Amino acid sequence: MPAFTLSPLDFRLPEICQQMNVPLVATFHPAFDSKIRNLTASAQQLTYQLYAPSLAKFNRVIVFSQDQKEVLAKLGVSSEKQIIIPNGVDQNIWKPSDKINKNHILIREKIGSKRIFLYMGRIANEKNIEALLKAWRQTKSKNCMLLIVGDGPMKPSLEHNFSDLEKEDLIWWGEESNLEIRVAIMQIAEVFFLPSLVEGLSLSLLEAMSSGTACVATDAGADGEVLDNGAGIVISTDDVTTQLKTMIPILQDHPDFTKILGIKARERVIERYTIEKNIDRLERVYFQIKEN
């Protein structure tokens, strides 16, 4: 089951496996935006166009969402060959906390007592963090801070361009390798933002949801599908800053609303996106292929 990395071998595998009479299953998880609303999405669409002819020759293709399945179907990959198996998270690790622990105290000692609005993930162009920072700059803090956890190629320039924001309003945490600390940050965060221009199915989003954190994400990739019908707030990849500028004050002024969103987010993960469900579905795929 190859996970594609743009290797010449990817395109030869169907022929090789056919000669060996070995079934071939692909896990295909590149980011995308099915509506192709920006240059980043247009560039990512080329990856799908490049791989589609080869994927059409596989026995099965594992995708993570209905939207992704439809994109590939339009490019000639049979819907019958595609199997939707979304990403999953461990809900026993990423879970709400009903009491303060040592990691919560450690985090608070480092960043203070303000309410936390959070981005956690890679700081890269496609994540569109600049749009979130512009919206935050135009919003009164109201005893809230924006915490950015992660690293990436865009971090130095964004830190420079938004150096006017006071440290208590915007904190750059940096990369965090300690799982327990990352979990604790999610647990004490009130709102998680994912303003991406393209996405697959974000693990950070699922981790935030599983932790009972209210989530706001664009409808790029499968993230809108994950949050639909009340599990979170879905915005368009068009003019993200304007939408967030409107949304942030509402979330700041209504903490009870964010609590309700967090509860619904957790319920959605338990319903659809646990690691156990992910593994069970994968096992069924391979058992079916073996039987055939």
N, C-alpha and C positions, 0 to 999 in steps of 0.2 A: 504494500500500500504506500506508494510514494507520495510525499508532500512536496509539491513542485517548487523548484528553486531556480528556474530558468537555466536548465542544463540541456545541452544537445541530446543527452540520453533520454530526456523526457519524451521526445518526439519519436524515438526509436523503440520505446518500450512495447507499444502494441504489437509491432511486427515481431520482436524478439519473443514475447510471451506467447504469441500465436504459434510460432514455430515450435516452442517447447510445450504447447498445450497446457499452459498455466493461466488460470484466471487472473485478471488484472483489475485492481481497484485503486482509484485515486482519491485522495483527500484534497480538495481544491478550495482554498480559503483566502484568496487575495481580496483586498479591500476594493470597494466600488461605490458608485452612486448611480443607480439605474436611470436617473433622469439627466445625467451628464450636464450639470448646471455650471461647471467651472473648469478651468484648465487642468486642475489636478484630477478631476473625474475623467476628463477626456483622455488624459495620458494613461490612466489606469484601465480604461476601456480597451486600449490596445493590447494589454496583457490578456484579456479575455478573448479578443479576436485572434490573437496569436495561438492560444492554447486550444481553442474550441475544436479545430479539425482533428487534433490528436485525441482529445477527450472523447470525441464521438466514437472512437474505436475501442474504448475501455469497456470492460464488462459492467462496472458500476462506477459512478462518480458521486462521492460524498460531498454535499454542500451544506451550508449552515442556515439557509433561510429560503422561504418561498420566493422572495424577490430575486435572489441570486439564481435560483432554479429557472425562473422565467427569463432572465438575461441570457443564460447559457442555452436555453431552448430556442430563443430567437437566433442564436448563432449556430444552430444545427446540432446541439447535443440533445439526444432524445430524452424527453421527460421520464420515460419508463426506466431509463438507465440511472437517473439521478435519484439519490436518497437524501432526504433532509435529516441531518443529525446536528443540532446546534451545539455550540460549546457548552460546557458545564463547569460549575464551580463546587467546591466542597462547602456545603452549607453549615457544616459543623465547625469549620474554621472561620469562615466569613459569616458572622452572625452578630446580632445586636447584643449589647452588654447592658445588664440591668444594675450594675454596680461599678464603682470606680476601682481600677486596678493600678498597679505600679507604673505600667506603661502610659496610661492616661495622665498620671501625675507628671511623669517625665516629659511628656509632650507639652503639657500646660506650663511647666517651668521654663520651657524653651520658647514658647510663642505667646504666652499670656492667656487671659481669660475670655477674650472676645469669642463670639459665635463664629464657627468656621464654615466657610464656603470653599469648596475644594475642587482642584483638578489634580488627578494623579495619573501619570503615564508618561509617554515619550514626548519630549518637547521638539516637535518637528513641524514642518510647514503644513502637512496635510491635517494636523490636529487643530489648526486654526486658533491657537491660544491667543494670538494677537487680538482677535475679535472679542474674546472674553475680557482681556485686559482693557481694551478701549471702553467696553461697557462699564466695567468696574470703575474706571477713572471718572466716568460721568455720573456715578451713583454715590450718594452720601452713604458713608460707612454704617451708620446706625448701630454702633457697637459690634460690627461684623468685620471679619478679615477674610481676604482671599489667600488661601494657602496653595502654593504650587509645589507638588512633590514629583520629582523626576528630573531627567537630564536629557540632553539631545542637542542637535546642531543649532537650533534656534535660540537656545537659552541665553548665550552671551548678548546677542543683539536685542532680545526682548528685555533683558535686565537693564541694558543701557537706555533703551527707548522709553522705558517706564520707570526710570530712576526718580522721577518727580513724586511718585506715590510714596507716602510715608510708610515706614517699616511696620507700623502697627496695622496698616490697612492692606499691605501686600507683603507676604513672606515667601521667599524662595527657599524651600527646605532642601532641595537637591535630591540626588539619588538616594533611595532608602532600600538597602538589601535585606534588612531584618524583617522577616515576615510578621512577627508579633507586633512590631512597631507600625507596620503598614496596616495591619488589621485594626490596631488601636486608633490610628488616625481616622480610618473609615468610620469607626464606631462613634467617635465624638464629633465628626463632621455633620453638619445639618443638611447641606445640599452638595451634590456632586455634579459638576458640569463636564460635558463632552461635546465641544463645538466643532467636531471634525467636518472636513469637506468630503472625505471618503472614509469608509470604514468597512470592516468585515463584520464580525460580531464581537464587540469589544469585551475582553475579559475584565478589564477595569470597571466597566459599566456593570457587568454581572456581579462582581465582587462588592461594589457599592450597594447594589440592590439587595444582595443577600445579607449585607450588614445592616439593612434597615435604614439606609440613607436615601433621602429624596433625590431624584435624579432628573436632570435636564439634559437632553441630547438632541442632536440633529437627526433628521430622517435618512442620513447617509447609510449605505449598507443595510444591515439588518437591525440597527439600533432602534429605528422607529417602530419596527415590528415587535421588538422586545418590550417596548414601553406602551404599546397601544392599549386602548380601552381602560385608561386610568391608572396604569402602573407607574407612570411618570409623565413628564412634560416633554412633548416632541415639538421641535421647531424645524424650520426649513434651513437648508444650507444657503439660501438666498438672504443676504444682508443679516447675518447672524448678530452683529453688534446691535442693530436697532431692536431686534427681538429681545435680546438679553437686557438691554437698557430698560425695556418695559417690564420684563419679568423679574429682574432682581429685586426692585423695591417691593413688589408683591410678596415675594418669598421672605424678604426681611421683615415685613410688617405682619406676617401671618405664620408664626411658628407652629401653631396647631395644624395648619394646612400641610406644612412640610412633614410633620409627624405622621399624618394620614397617608401621605404619598410614600413615606418610608415603609409603613406597614404593608401597603399594597405592593410595593416593589419586592419586599421579602416573600410575600405570598406568590407572586409571579415566578420567582426563581424556584421555589419549592414545587410549584406546579409543572414547570417546563425545563428548567435549566440546571439541574443538579448533576454532579459528576457521575452519580450512579445511573441516572437515566441515559447519559451519554455513553457509558460503557455498555450498558444493556443493549442499546440500539446497535452499537458497533458489533457486538458479539452475534446478534441476530443476522446481520449482513453476511458475516463470514460463514455462519452455519448454513445459511440459505445457499450460498455459492458452493460450499462443499457438497451439499446434498444434490445440487444440480450437476 
